[in-house]
Amino acid sequence: MTPTPSLAGRSFASIRRNLFSVYLAALWPYLVVVTIFITINVIVRHTHPAATPFDPAAFWRGMSFVSKLGVFVGFAALTQLPLGFAIGGISLVVYQDCCGRKMSLANALKELMRRSLPLAVLCMVIGCAAVFGAVFVVPAIAVGLLTVFAVPVMLLEETGIMQALRRSVSLAWQHIGTVLVTVFLFGASLIVMWIFFAVITTSILRLEDMSGAVAFWLLFGVGMPILVCVYGTALTILYHDACASSGEKQAVSPAA
């Protein structure tokens, strides 16, 4: 009897078969983020030259409540929107691969853009819940675990926002052990990647100020999609298996 391949083995096999599509699907949202962060860095450097004292803590204390709230919402957008759109594109490609079919990157992006508005709202709901839940730590972890399937469900089953969230909670709870390990490995890898890139830019390349910031974000823009490729592929395979094993509603198959 042939042993069933592990989730990791199946994920890497799917990535090899669809490397171009899944990497570019993960790459473009993070290129947008990198462009935004580099632009912000340039503006800050221009408005606050190195010779000008700048105290971030004092600046934060001087902000109004609305401004602080905007910072939290902006942080949620810059973290969750690229992740959601990247996983969305990956899930469209990988689900077809799980079904023995192939979807082109162009068709995947076309389907993604067709559902871009509800997907963006879904990502903001998840992002804001995670950011504000982070005040108490545990709610943020719960949000991260129970909403992992929300994006694939919305795109693959053509559901609304609340339906996607409810179904994601149901699927994640049924497979909480595997979901917990997958999310933990992704989070740990993300932390290691940030530290690694910071060491490269400051200690190895010895870049400072603007050049260091640009180098860090360029490395992030290339490296982050690699992690998201593996993470998004694994989540989509988990979603496919969860549907198959429970006999629940299968995904609506977009045109390949």
C-alpha positions in Angstrom: 0.0 0.0 0.0 1.4 3.4 -1.1 1.7 5.8 1.9 -0.2 9.0 1.6 2.1 12.0 0.9 2.5 14.5 3.7 1.0 17.9 3.5 4.4 19.4 3.1 5.3 17.0 0.3 2.1 17.6 -1.6 2.5 21.4 -1.1 6.0 21.5 -2.6 4.9 19.1 -5.4 2.1 21.5 -6.3 4.4 24.5 -6.2 6.8 22.8 -8.5 4.0 22.1 -11.0 2.8 25.7 -10.8 5.9 27.6 -9.8 5.5 30.5 -12.2 1.8 31.1 -11.4 1.9 30.8 -7.7 5.0 32.9 -7.1 3.8 35.7 -9.3 0.3 35.5 -7.7 2.1 36.0 -4.3 4.7 38.5 -5.6 2.6 41.4 -7.0 0.7 42.3 -3.8 4.0 42.6 -1.9 5.6 44.7 -4.6 2.8 47.1 -4.1 3.5 47.1 -0.3 7.2 47.5 -0.8 6.6 50.5 -3.1 4.3 52.1 -0.4 6.8 51.6 2.4 9.8 52.9 0.4 7.7 56.0 -0.6 6.7 56.5 3.1 10.4 56.2 4.1 11.4 58.8 1.4 8.8 61.2 2.6 9.8 60.8 6.3 13.5 61.2 5.5 12.7 64.3 3.4 10.5 65.9 6.1 12.7 64.9 9.0 16.3 65.1 7.9 18.9 63.1 9.9 20.1 66.3 11.6 16.6 67.0 12.8 15.7 65.4 16.1 12.7 63.1 15.7 11.1 61.3 18.7 8.6 58.7 17.6 7.2 58.4 21.1 6.5 62.1 21.3 5.1 62.1 17.8 2.7 59.3 18.7 1.6 61.1 21.9 0.9 64.2 20.0 -1.5 62.4 17.6 -5.2 62.7 18.0 -7.4 59.6 18.7 -8.6 59.6 15.1 -5.1 59.7 13.8 -4.0 56.8 16.0 -7.1 54.8 14.9 -6.1 55.5 11.3 -2.6 54.1 12.0 -4.1 50.9 13.3 -6.4 50.6 10.4 -3.6 51.4 8.0 -1.4 48.7 9.6 -4.2 46.2 9.2 -4.6 47.1 5.6 -0.8 46.9 4.8 -0.5 43.5 6.5 -3.7 41.8 5.6 -4.6 43.0 2.1 -1.4 41.8 0.4 -1.6 38.5 2.3 -5.3 38.0 1.4 -4.8 38.8 -2.3 -1.7 36.6 -2.5 -3.5 33.7 -0.9 -6.5 34.3 -3.1 -4.5 34.0 -6.3 -2.6 31.0 -5.0 -5.8 29.2 -3.9 -7.4 29.6 -7.4 -4.4 28.0 -9.1 -3.7 25.3 -6.5 -7.3 24.2 -6.1 -7.4 23.5 -9.8 -4.2 21.5 -9.5 -5.7 19.5 -6.7 -8.6 18.6 -9.0 -6.2 17.5 -11.8 -6.7 20.7 -13.8 -4.6 23.7 -14.6 -5.5 27.4 -14.3 -3.4 30.0 -16.0 -2.1 33.0 -14.0 -4.1 35.3 -16.2 -7.4 33.6 -15.5 -6.6 33.4 -11.8 -5.9 37.2 -11.7 -9.0 37.9 -13.7 -11.1 35.9 -11.2 -9.3 37.6 -8.3 -10.1 41.1 -9.7 -13.7 40.2 -10.3 -14.1 39.5 -6.6 -11.6 42.2 -5.5 -14.0 44.5 -3.6 -15.6 41.8 -1.3 -12.2 40.2 -0.9 -10.7 43.6 0.2 -13.5 44.1 2.8 -13.0 40.5 4.1 -9.3 41.1 4.5 -9.9 44.4 6.4 -12.4 42.7 8.7 -9.9 40.0 9.5 -7.0 42.5 9.8 -8.8 44.9 12.1 -10.0 42.1 14.3 -6.5 40.8 14.6 -4.9 44.2 15.2 -7.4 45.3 17.9 -7.5 41.7 19.3 -3.7 41.9 19.7 -4.2 44.1 22.7 -5.3 40.9 24.6 -3.1 38.5 22.5 -5.4 35.5 22.7 -8.2 37.0 20.5 -5.6 37.8 17.8 -4.4 34.3 17.8 -7.9 33.0 17.6 -8.7 35.3 14.7 -5.5 34.1 12.9 -6.4 30.4 13.4 -10.1 30.4 12.7 -10.1 32.7 9.6 -7.3 30.9 7.6 -9.8 29.4 5.1 -11.9 32.6 4.7 -10.2 33.8 1.5 -10.2 30.4 -0.3 -13.9 29.8 0.7 -15.0 33.2 -0.6 -13.2 32.8 -3.9 -13.7 29.1 -4.5 -17.3 28.8 -3.2 -18.5 32.2 -4.4 -19.8 33.1 -0.9 -20.3 36.4 0.8 -18.2 37.8 3.6 -20.1 36.5 6.6 -20.6 33.1 5.0 -16.9 32.8 4.3 -16.0 33.7 7.9 -18.5 31.2 9.3 -17.4 28.4 7.1 -13.8 29.1 7.7 -14.4 28.9 11.5 -16.1 25.5 11.0 -13.4 24.0 8.8 -10.6 25.4 10.9 -12.1 24.0 14.1 -12.5 20.6 12.6 -8.8 20.5 11.6 -7.5 22.7 14.4 -4.4 20.6 15.0 -3.1 20.8 11.5 -4.1 24.5 11.2 -2.3 25.3 14.4 0.9 23.7 13.2 0.7 25.3 9.7 0.0 28.8 11.1 2.7 28.5 13.8 5.3 27.4 11.2 4.4 30.3 8.9 4.6 32.8 11.8 7.9 31.4 13.0 9.4 31.5 9.5 8.2 35.1 9.1 10.0 36.2 12.3 13.2 34.4 11.3 13.0 36.0 7.8 12.6 39.5 9.3 15.6 39.0 11.6 17.7 37.5 8.7 17.0 40.4 6.4 17.7 42.9 9.1 21.1 41.2 9.8 21.9 41.2 6.1 21.2 44.9 5.6 22.8 46.2 8.8 25.6 43.8 9.7 26.7 42.2 6.4 26.0 44.9 3.8 26.4 47.6 6.5 23.8 49.8 4.9 22.3 52.6 6.9 19.6 55.2 6.7 17.8 55.3 3.3 19.9 52.7 1.5 19.4 50.2 4.4 15.7 50.7 4.4 15.4 50.3 0.6 17.5 47.1 0.7 15.5 45.7 3.6 12.1 46.2 1.8 13.4 44.9 -1.5 14.6 41.7 0.2 11.2 41.6 1.9 9.4 42.0 -1.4 11.2 39.0 -2.9 11.4 36.8 0.2 7.9 37.2 1.6 6.1 35.8 -1.5 8.2 32.6 -1.1 6.8 32.0 2.4 3.3 32.9 1.3 3.6 30.5 -1.7 4.2 27.6 0.7 1.6 28.8 3.2 -1.1 29.5 0.7 -0.6 26.2 -1.1 -0.7 24.3 2.1 -3.9 26.0 3.2 -5.6 25.4 -0.2 -4.7 21.7 0.0 -6.0 21.5 3.5 -9.2 23.2 2.4 -9.6 20.7 -0.5 -9.0 17.7 1.8 -11.4 19.1 4.4 -14.2 19.4 1.8 -13.5 15.9 0.4 -13.3 14.2 3.7 -16.5 15.7 5.1 -18.5 15.5 2.0 -19.4 19.2 2.4 -20.0 21.7 -0.3 -17.2 21.6 -2.9 -15.7 24.7 -4.5 -17.3 26.2 -7.5 -14.8 25.6 -10.3 -13.8 28.9 -12.0 -13.0 28.7 -15.7 -9.4 27.5 -16.1 
